Amino acid sequence: MQKPATRRRGEERLAYLARVAEMYFEEGRTQAEIARALGVSRSGVSRLLSEARARGVVEIVIHHPLPTDGALEAELVGRFGLKDARVLASGGLDYDAMLPRLGRLAARYFEGLLQDGMTVGISWGTALYEMIQAIRPRHYAHVEVVQLIGATGAEATPESGPILAQLLAGRLGARSYQLHAPLIVASEAARRGLLEDRNIRDVLERGRRADVALVGIGTTRAGYYSLVRAGYLGEEEAAAIRAQGAVGDVAAQHYDFEGRWLDIELNRRVIGLDHLALRRIPTVIGVAGGAIKSQAIYGALKGGFVNVLITDEAAARRVLAIGG
């Protein structure tokens, strides 16, 4: 029978190995950073991680690279003048099954761009939520994550703006800047008044200086309209917005099929980074998939609201088929 003292030392050792593994795999710290924090050598950290794996403290899950369609990517870049595109070869998966893979593809692309010191803006969307879940935890002390659009106090959906900003910042070990404001206010005058708030202005100014923006591409199609699902609009309001030509939104900015920003009452009530400021951000990554989103994606590309597209083959083929 194992002595209590021996058992206790064994439990303490496992707890120590778990902490080292957490620092490396969850917090994203380098072995050199862990060595400094724990007062051990870098080779010692490597041995501790090896021991953690051998003793089952760490379970390594290997994600193989997702297949992409290079021909569709090149066609999208050429036709719409994009900086880049990634098209998931989804193999006929339905929308719900495709989204986690699309998020993983977006995560790998975003991680390839990420550098310490960057400012990253983020709006909202289910695909962005899936992307954040797929990002490997990091420790970027000098990255800033900025919320680009507001939310309501009753917001509870995990793909909402403030929640996504917090989740992304937590994943990156970064600091987040919250836009403590509703997404949509009662009137254009109320919007102007709210933008007098210094804290809101400061967050929006940080958003304007972003190096990279991550945005969802929303459709106004019935049943898929994110503003209706989140409780911002009713079905009658949504039908009225569609009647004015709206096919989709980027950062809650609505536009028509030809990519023209709509000077409609709803757009003048949105609290967040406007469409002009969004276009000036060097890299705006739009993440959206599914054939149901094809018109919204097409309008976003024509209007220049995004310059990097992460999508799937079903959406890409539909987008490229529009207009021949």
Backbone hydrogen bonds in HBPLUS format (Angstrom, degrees):
<---DONOR---> <-ACCEPTOR-->    atom                        ^
c    i                          cat <-CA-CA->   ^        H-A-AA   ^      H-
h    n   atom  resd res      DA  || num        DHA   H-A  angle D-A-AA Bond
n    s   type  num  typ     dist DA aas  dist angle  dist       angle   num
A0007-ARG N   A0003-LYS O   2.87 MM   4  6.14 160.7  1.90 157.9 164.1     1
A0008-ARG N   A0004-PRO O   2.80 MM   4  5.98 155.8  1.85 148.7 155.7     2
A0009-ARG N   A0005-ALA O   2.97 MM   4  6.21 157.3  2.02 145.0 150.6     3
A0010-GLY N   A0006-THR O   2.97 MM   4  6.23 152.1  2.05 144.7 152.7     4
A0011-GLU N   A0007-ARG O   2.94 MM   4  6.26 153.4  2.01 148.9 155.7     5
A0012-GLU N   A0008-ARG O   2.88 MM   4  6.14 156.4  1.94 149.9 156.8     6
A0013-ARG N   A0009-ARG O   2.90 MM   4  6.09 150.0  1.99 143.7 151.9     7
A0014-LEU N   A0010-GLY O   3.04 MM   4  6.33 158.8  2.09 146.0 151.1     8
A0015-ALA N   A0011-GLU O   2.95 MM   4  6.19 156.0  2.01 146.5 153.3     9
A0016-TYR N   A0012-GLU O   2.93 MM   4  6.14 150.8  2.02 143.6 151.5    10
A0017-LEU N   A0013-ARG O   2.90 MM   4  6.20 161.0  1.93 153.3 158.1    11
A0018-ALA N   A0014-LEU O   2.85 MM   4  6.04 153.5  1.92 145.9 153.8    12
A0019-ARG N   A0015-ALA O   2.98 MM   4  6.22 147.9  2.08 141.0 149.1    13
A0020-VAL N   A0016-TYR O   3.04 MM   4  6.37 158.1  2.09 150.5 155.9    14
A0021-ALA N   A0017-LEU O   2.92 MM   4  6.14 164.0  1.94 151.0 155.6    15
A0022-GLU N   A0018-ALA O   2.85 MM   4  6.01 151.6  1.93 143.1 151.4    16
A0023-MET N   A0019-ARG O   3.00 MM   4  6.22 159.8  2.04 149.1 153.6    17
A0024-TYR N   A0020-VAL O   3.09 MM   4  6.35 151.8  2.17 146.9 154.4    18
A0025-PHE N   A0021-ALA O   2.76 MM   4  5.78 170.2  1.77 160.4 162.3    19
A0026-GLU N   A0022-GLU O   2.91 MM   4  4.94 139.2  2.08 122.1 134.9    20
A0027-GLU N   A0022-GLU O   2.94 MM   5  6.35 152.5  2.02 160.2 166.2    21
A0029-ARG N   A0023-MET O   3.01 MM   6  5.81 160.8  2.05 164.5 158.4    22
A0034-ILE N   A0030-THR O   3.03 MM   4  6.36 158.5  2.08 150.5 156.3    23
A0035-ALA N   A0031-GLN O   2.89 MM   4  6.05 156.5  1.95 145.1 151.9    24
A0036-ARG N   A0032-ALA O   3.08 MM   4  6.36 157.4  2.13 146.4 151.3    25
A0037-ALA N   A0033-GLU O   2.99 MM   4  6.23 158.6  2.04 147.0 153.2    26
A0038-LEU N   A0034-ILE O   2.89 MM   4  6.04 155.0  1.96 155.5 161.0    27
A0039-GLY N   A0035-ALA O   2.83 MM   4  5.64 125.7  2.13 140.3 152.9    28
A0040-VAL N   A0035-ALA O   3.10 MM   5  4.94 148.9  2.20 134.8 141.2    29
A0045-VAL N   A0041-SER O   3.07 MM   4  6.50 144.9  2.20 144.5 152.9    30
A0046-SER N   A0042-ARG O   3.13 MM   4  6.49 156.3  2.19 146.4 152.4    31
A0047-ARG N   A0043-SER O   3.02 MM   4  6.31 151.2  2.11 142.0 149.3    32
A0048-LEU N   A0044-GLY O   2.94 MM   4  6.21 154.0  2.01 146.3 153.6    33
A0049-LEU N   A0045-VAL O   2.95 MM   4  6.23 157.5  2.00 153.8 159.0    34
A0050-SER N   A0046-SER O   3.04 MM   4  6.27 152.9  2.12 143.2 150.7    35
A0051-GLU N   A0047-ARG O   2.91 MM   4  6.16 153.3  1.98 147.0 154.4    36
A0052-ALA N   A0048-LEU O   2.87 MM   4  6.12 150.3  1.96 144.0 152.7    37
A0053-ARG N   A0049-LEU O   3.02 MM   4  6.31 154.0  2.09 145.6 151.5    38
A0054-ALA N   A0050-SER O   2.97 MM   4  6.20 165.6  1.99 148.6 152.8    39
A0055-ARG N   A0051-GLU O   2.92 MM   4  6.05 146.3  2.03 148.6 156.5    40
A0057-VAL N   A0052-ALA O   2.84 MM   5  4.98 138.9  2.01 160.1 160.4    41
A0056-GLY N   A0053-ARG O   3.12 MM   3  5.26 163.4  2.15 108.6 112.6    42
A0089-ALA N   A0067-PRO O   2.94 MM  22  5.50 173.4  1.95 140.5 139.0    43
A0069-ASP N   A0087-VAL O   2.97 MM  18  5.55 148.3  2.08 145.5 155.6    44
A0073-GLU N   A0069-ASP O   3.09 MM   4  6.35 156.2  2.15 149.0 156.5    45
A0074-ALA N   A0070-GLY O   2.98 MM   4  6.15 162.5  2.01 148.3 151.9    46
A0075-GLU N   A0071-ALA O   3.06 MM   4  6.27 153.8  2.13 144.1 151.5    47
A0076-LEU N   A0072-LEU O   2.96 MM   4  6.17 157.7  2.01 150.7 155.8    48
A0077-VAL N   A0073-GLU O   3.01 MM   4  6.24 167.2  2.03 154.8 158.1    49
A0078-GLY N   A0074-ALA O   2.96 MM   4  6.08 163.8  1.99 147.7 152.3    50
A0079-ARG N   A0075-GLU O   2.93 MM   4  5.97 161.8  1.96 146.7 152.0    51
A0080-PHE N   A0076-LEU O   3.05 MM   4  5.99 166.5  2.06 151.4 154.9    52
A0081-GLY N   A0077-VAL O   2.88 MM   4  5.26 119.3  2.26 137.3 146.2    53
A0082-LEU N   A0077-VAL O   3.21 MM   5  4.58 135.0  2.43 116.8 126.1    54
A0083-LYS N   A0307-ASN O   2.78 MM 224  5.61 152.1  1.85 150.2 159.7    55
A0309-LEU N   A0084-ASP O   3.29 MM 225  6.75 152.3  2.37 137.9 140.9    56
A0086-ARG N   A0309-LEU O   2.87 MM 223  6.36 153.1  1.95 159.7 165.8    57
A0311-THR N   A0086-ARG O   2.95 MM 225  6.37 165.7  1.97 168.0 170.0    58
A0088-LEU N   A0311-THR O   2.81 MM 223  6.20 166.5  1.83 145.4 146.3    59
A0090-SER N   A0088-LEU O   3.05 MM   2  5.45 114.5  2.49 109.3  92.3    60
A0313-GLU N   A0088-LEU O   2.92 MM 225  5.84 141.4  2.07 169.3 157.2    61
A0093-LEU N   A0090-SER O   3.21 MM   3  5.72 155.1  2.28 115.7 122.5    62
A0098-MET N   A0094-ASP O   2.90 MM   4  6.01 142.8  2.04 153.5 165.4    63
A0099-LEU N   A0095-TYR O   3.13 MM   4  6.28 151.7  2.21 154.2 159.3    64
A0101-ARG N   A0098-MET O   3.05 MM   3  5.49 120.1  2.42 112.1 126.5    65
A0102-LEU N   A0098-MET O   2.95 MM   4  6.20 156.4  2.00 154.7 162.2    66
A0103-GLY N   A0099-LEU O   2.84 MM   4  6.09 158.2  1.89 157.1 162.9    67
A0104-ARG N   A0100-PRO O   3.00 MM   4  6.26 148.2  2.11 139.6 147.9    68
A0105-LEU N   A0101-ARG O   2.92 MM   4  6.22 155.4  1.98 150.2 156.5    69
A0106-ALA N   A0102-LEU O   2.94 MM   4  6.21 160.6  1.98 151.6 156.7    70
A0107-ALA N   A0103-GLY O   2.87 MM   4  6.05 150.6  1.95 143.8 152.4    71
A0108-ARG N   A0104-ARG O   3.07 MM   4  6.32 161.1  2.10 149.1 152.4    72
A0109-TYR N   A0105-LEU O   3.15 MM   4  6.42 156.6  2.20 145.3 151.8    73
A0110-PHE N   A0106-ALA O   2.88 MM   4  6.07 169.6  1.89 155.7 158.4    74
A0111-GLU N   A0107-ALA O   2.89 MM   4  6.03 161.5  1.93 152.4 157.5    75
A0112-GLY N   A0108-ARG O   3.20 MM   4  6.35 140.2  2.36 136.9 146.1    76
A0112-GLY N   A0109-TYR O   3.09 MM   3  5.23 128.0  2.37  98.0 111.6    77
A0113-LEU N   A0110-PHE O   3.01 MM   3  5.29 143.4  2.15 105.2 115.7    78
A0114-LEU N   A0110-PHE O   3.10 MM   4  6.25 140.9  2.26 148.9 160.3    79
A0118-MET N   A0115-GLN O   3.25 MM   3  5.94 152.5  2.33 141.6 141.3    80
A0144-GLU N   A0118-MET O   2.95 MM  26  6.44 159.4  1.99 153.4 160.3    81
A0211-ASP N   A0119-THR O   2.87 MM  92  5.47 152.9  1.94 140.8 148.1    82
A0212-VAL N   A0119-THR O   3.40 MM  93  6.79 161.3  2.44 157.0 160.8    83
A0120-VAL N   A0144-GLU O   2.72 MM  24  6.06 169.7  1.73 165.3 167.2    84
A0146-VAL N   A0120-VAL O   2.77 MM  26  6.09 161.2  1.81 150.9 156.5    85
A0121-GLY N   A0212-VAL O   2.83 MM  91  6.25 163.0  1.86 156.4 160.3    86
A0214-LEU N   A0121-GLY O   2.79 MM  93  6.11 154.7  1.85 142.3 149.3    87
A0122-ILE N   A0146-VAL O   2.95 MM  24  6.32 146.7  2.07 166.5 168.7    88
A0148-LEU N   A0122-ILE O   2.99 MM  26  5.60 171.2  2.00 146.5 145.1    89
A0123-SER N   A0214-LEU O   3.00 MM  91  6.46 152.6  2.08 167.0 173.2    90
A0125-GLY N   A0159-GLU O   3.10 MM  34  5.17 159.4  2.14 142.8 149.0    91
A0129-TYR N   A0125-GLY O   3.14 MM   4  6.51 149.1  2.24 145.5 154.1    92
A0130-GLU N   A0126-THR O   3.06 MM   4  6.43 158.3  2.11 152.1 157.2    93
A0131-MET N   A0127-ALA O   2.94 MM   4  6.17 146.3  2.06 139.9 149.7    94
A0132-ILE N   A0128-LEU O   2.98 MM   4  6.26 159.6  2.02 152.1 155.3    95
A0133-GLN N   A0129-TYR O   3.14 MM   4  6.44 157.4  2.19 149.1 155.0    96
A0134-ALA N   A0131-MET O   3.02 MM   3  5.23 134.7  2.23 100.4 113.2    97
A0135-ILE N   A0132-ILE O   3.18 MM   3  5.23 155.2  2.24 103.3 110.7    98
A0138-ARG N   A0171-ARG O   2.82 MM  33  6.28 158.6  1.86 156.6 163.4    99
A0140-TYR N   A0172-LEU O   2.78 MM  32  5.85 165.5  1.80 159.7 163.2   100
A0175-ARG N   A0143-VAL O   3.32 MM  32  6.66 161.3  2.35 164.0 159.9   101
A0145-VAL N   A0175-ARG O   2.84 MM  30  6.14 159.3  1.89 159.2 163.7   102
A0177-TYR N   A0145-VAL O   2.76 MM  32  6.19 150.2  1.84 162.6 169.9   103
A0147-GLN N   A0177-TYR O   3.10 MM  30  6.27 168.5  2.11 172.4 169.9   104
A0273-LEU N   A0148-LEU O   2.91 MM 125  5.62 151.7  1.99 156.7 165.9   105
A0150-GLY N   A0271-ILE O   3.08 MM 121  5.69 158.1  2.13 161.8 155.9   106
A0151-ALA N   A0181-ALA O   2.84 MM  30  6.24 163.5  1.87 148.3 149.9   107
A0155-GLU N   A0152-THR O   3.04 MM   3  5.22 161.4  2.07 114.0 115.8   108
A0160-SER N   A0157-THR O   3.16 MM   3  5.64 155.8  2.22 123.7 123.1   109
A0164-LEU N   A0160-SER O   2.93 MM   4  6.01 162.3  1.96 157.5 163.1   110
A0165-ALA N   A0161-GLY O   3.02 MM   4  6.20 161.4  2.06 154.1 159.1   111
A0166-GLN N   A0162-PRO O   3.14 MM   4  6.31 158.8  2.18 142.9 148.1   112
A0167-LEU N   A0163-ILE O   2.87 MM   4  6.08 162.4  1.90 152.8 158.2   113
A0168-LEU N   A0164-LEU O   2.84 MM   4  5.96 167.9  1.86 155.9 158.7   114
A0169-ALA N   A0165-ALA O   3.02 MM   4  6.11 163.9  2.04 144.5 149.5   115
A0170-GLY N   A0166-GLN O   2.91 MM   4  6.07 157.9  1.96 147.9 154.3   116
A0171-ARG N   A0167-LEU O   2.93 MM   4  6.16 149.1  2.03 144.9 153.6   117
A0172-LEU N   A0168-LEU O   2.99 MM   4  6.23 146.4  2.10 148.9 157.7   118
A0173-GLY N   A0169-ALA O   2.91 MM   4  5.83 115.5  2.33 140.5 156.1   119
A0174-ALA N   A0169-ALA O   2.85 MM   5  4.68 155.7  1.90 143.4 145.0   120
A0181-ALA N   A0179-LEU O   2.73 MM   2  5.61 125.5  2.02 116.3  99.2   121
A0271-ILE N   A0183-LEU O   2.79 MM  88  5.19 161.3  1.82 145.8 149.9   122
A0185-VAL N   A0269-ARG O   3.10 MM  84  5.43 160.6  2.14 141.8 146.4   123
A0191-ARG N   A0187-SER O   3.08 MM   4  6.41 148.0  2.18 142.6 151.3   124
A0192-ARG N   A0188-GLU O   3.04 MM   4  6.41 160.2  2.08 150.1 154.3   125
A0193-GLY N   A0189-ALA O   3.01 MM   4  6.29 155.4  2.08 147.7 154.5   126
A0194-LEU N   A0190-ALA O   2.95 MM   4  6.15 157.7  2.00 147.7 153.3   127
A0195-LEU N   A0191-ARG O   2.99 MM   4  6.23 151.4  2.08 152.6 160.1   128
A0196-GLU N   A0193-GLY O   3.12 MM   3  5.45 159.1  2.17 107.4 113.3   129
A0197-ASP N   A0194-LEU O   3.01 MM   3  5.72 164.9  2.03 118.8 123.6   130
A0201-ARG N   A0197-ASP O   3.02 MM   4  6.28 164.3  2.04 155.0 159.9   131
A0202-ASP N   A0198-ARG O   2.84 MM   4  6.04 155.1  1.90 150.6 157.6   132
A0203-VAL N   A0199-ASN O   3.09 MM   4  6.33 159.4  2.13 147.9 152.1   133
A0204-LEU N   A0200-ILE O   3.04 MM   4  6.26 166.7  2.06 154.0 157.7   134
A0205-GLU N   A0201-ARG O   2.90 MM   4  6.07 147.3  2.00 145.1 154.5   135
A0206-ARG N   A0202-ASP O   3.03 MM   4  6.35 150.2  2.12 144.4 151.9   136
A0207-GLY N   A0203-VAL O   2.96 MM   4  6.31 151.1  2.05 145.5 154.1   137
A0208-ARG N   A0204-LEU O   2.96 MM   4  6.28 146.8  2.07 144.3 152.5   138
A0209-ARG N   A0206-ARG O   3.09 MM   3  5.19 132.7  2.32  97.8 110.6   139
A0210-ALA N   A0207-GLY O   3.10 MM   3  5.15 162.9  2.13 110.0 112.2   140
A0213-ALA N   A0283-THR O   2.84 MM  70  6.32 153.4  1.91 156.2 164.0   141
A0285-ILE N   A0213-ALA O   2.78 MM  72  6.05 160.1  1.82 175.6 168.6   142
A0215-VAL N   A0285-ILE O   2.95 MM  70  6.15 173.7  1.95 159.2 159.7   143
A0287-VAL N   A0215-VAL O   3.04 MM  72  6.44 158.3  2.08 162.9 169.9   144
A0218-GLY N   A0249-ASP O   2.84 MM  31  4.96 162.7  1.87 155.9 154.9   145
A0249-ASP N   A0218-GLY O   2.86 MM  31  4.96 138.8  2.03 124.9 132.9   146
A0220-THR N   A0247-VAL O   3.12 MM  27  5.32 148.6  2.23 121.4 119.2   147
A0224-TYR N   A0221-ARG O   3.02 MM   3  5.55 158.7  2.07 132.7 138.6   148
A0228-VAL N   A0225-TYR O   3.10 MM   3  5.50 130.0  2.36 107.3 119.9   149
A0229-ARG N   A0225-TYR O   3.01 MM   4  6.32 165.8  2.03 156.5 161.0   150
A0230-ALA N   A0226-SER O   2.90 MM   4  5.99 150.1  1.99 146.2 153.7   151
A0232-TYR N   A0227-LEU O   2.82 MM   5  5.17 136.7  2.00 162.8 171.2   152
A0233-LEU N   A0227-LEU O   3.21 MM   6  5.78 152.6  2.29 123.5 124.6   153
A0231-GLY N   A0228-VAL O   3.00 MM   3  5.09 153.8  2.07 103.6 112.0   154
A0238-ALA N   A0234-GLY O   2.99 MM   4  6.25 158.9  2.04 151.6 158.2   155
A0239-ALA N   A0235-GLU O   2.92 MM   4  6.14 156.4  1.97 148.0 153.8   156
A0240-ALA N   A0236-GLU O   3.04 MM   4  6.28 152.5  2.11 144.1 151.5   157
A0241-ILE N   A0237-GLU O   2.97 MM   4  6.26 150.2  2.06 148.1 156.1   158
A0242-ARG N   A0238-ALA O   2.95 MM   4  6.24 158.7  1.99 151.2 156.8   159
A0243-ALA N   A0239-ALA O   2.96 MM   4  6.16 148.8  2.06 141.6 150.4   160
A0244-GLN N   A0241-ILE O   3.10 MM   3  5.21 141.6  2.25  99.0 110.0   161
A0246-ALA N   A0241-ILE O   3.39 MM   5  5.97 159.1  2.44 147.6 142.0   162
A0245-GLY N   A0242-ARG O   2.91 MM   3  5.23 158.3  1.96 113.9 117.6   163
A0247-VAL N   A0255-TYR O   3.02 MM   8  6.42 162.5  2.05 161.1 160.1   164
A0255-TYR N   A0248-GLY O   3.23 MM   7  6.05 153.6  2.31 152.9 156.5   165
A0250-VAL N   A0253-GLN O   3.08 MM   3  5.21 148.3  2.18 133.8 137.7   166
A0253-GLN N   A0250-VAL O   2.96 MM   3  5.21 158.3  2.01 109.9 117.1   167
A0262-LEU N   A0254-HIS O   3.14 MM   8  6.08 175.3  2.15 147.3 146.7   168
A0256-ASP N   A0260-ARG O   2.98 MM   4  5.45 152.6  2.06 138.6 145.2   169
A0259-GLY N   A0256-ASP O   2.92 MM   3  5.32 161.3  1.96 118.1 121.5   170
A0268-ARG N   A0264-ILE O   3.33 MM   4  6.66 147.4  2.44 149.5 158.8   171
A0269-ARG N   A0266-LEU O   2.91 MM   3  5.24 160.8  1.95 113.7 119.1   172
A0278-LEU N   A0274-ASP O   3.00 MM   4  6.24 156.3  2.06 152.2 159.9   173
A0279-ARG N   A0275-HIS O   3.18 MM   4  6.31 152.7  2.25 138.6 144.0   174
A0280-ARG N   A0277-ALA O   3.08 MM   3  5.26 138.5  2.26 100.3 112.1   175
A0281-ILE N   A0278-LEU O   3.21 MM   3  5.58 160.7  2.25 110.7 116.4   176
A0307-ASN N   A0284-VAL O   3.07 MM  23  5.57 153.7  2.14 139.6 147.4   177
A0308-VAL N   A0284-VAL O   3.12 MM  24  6.07 140.1  2.29 158.5 148.7   178
A0286-GLY N   A0308-VAL O   2.85 MM  22  6.17 163.6  1.88 175.5 170.3   179
A0310-ILE N   A0286-GLY O   2.92 MM  24  6.19 164.4  1.95 170.5 170.3   180
A0288-ALA N   A0310-ILE O   3.16 MM  22  6.54 158.8  2.20 167.7 174.2   181
A0293-LYS N   A0290-GLY O   2.92 MM   3  5.62 157.1  1.97 120.1 126.6   182
A0294-SER N   A0291-ALA O   3.06 MM   3  5.21 167.7  2.07 114.0 116.4   183
A0297-ILE N   A0293-LYS O   2.87 MM   4  6.04 161.6  1.90 163.2 169.2   184
A0298-TYR N   A0294-SER O   2.89 MM   4  6.02 162.8  1.92 149.9 154.9   185
A0299-GLY N   A0295-GLN O   2.99 MM   4  6.21 166.2  2.01 151.1 154.0   186
A0300-ALA N   A0296-ALA O   3.00 MM   4  6.18 155.0  2.06 144.2 151.5   187
A0301-LEU N   A0297-ILE O   2.94 MM   4  6.20 153.6  2.01 153.3 159.9   188
A0302-LYS N   A0298-TYR O   2.92 MM   4  6.16 167.6  1.94 156.9 160.4   189
A0303-GLY N   A0299-GLY O   2.93 MM   4  5.97 152.5  2.01 144.2 151.7   190
A0305-PHE N   A0300-ALA O   2.98 MM   5  5.20 147.3  2.09 158.5 162.3   191
A0304-GLY N   A0301-LEU O   3.14 MM   3  5.14 153.3  2.22 100.2 108.4   192
A0316-ALA N   A0312-ASP O   2.93 MM   4  6.12 167.3  1.95 157.6 161.8   193
A0317-ARG N   A0313-GLU O   2.94 MM   4  5.98 164.5  1.97 149.0 151.9   194
A0318-ARG N   A0314-ALA O   3.29 MM   4  6.45 158.8  2.34 141.4 147.0   195
A0319-VAL N   A0315-ALA O   2.87 MM   4  6.10 163.6  1.90 157.7 162.6   196
A0320-LEU N   A0316-ALA O   2.98 MM   4  6.14 165.2  2.01 151.7 155.4   197
A0321-ALA N   A0317-ARG O   3.01 MM   4  6.09 132.6  2.24 136.3 148.6   198
A0321-ALA N   A0318-ARG O   3.17 MM   3  5.05 129.3  2.44  91.9 105.6   199
A0322-ILE N   A0319-VAL O   3.25 MM   3  5.48 144.1  2.39 101.1 110.7   200
A0324-GLY N   A0321-ALA O   3.10 MM   3  5.22 159.6  2.15 125.9 123.1   201
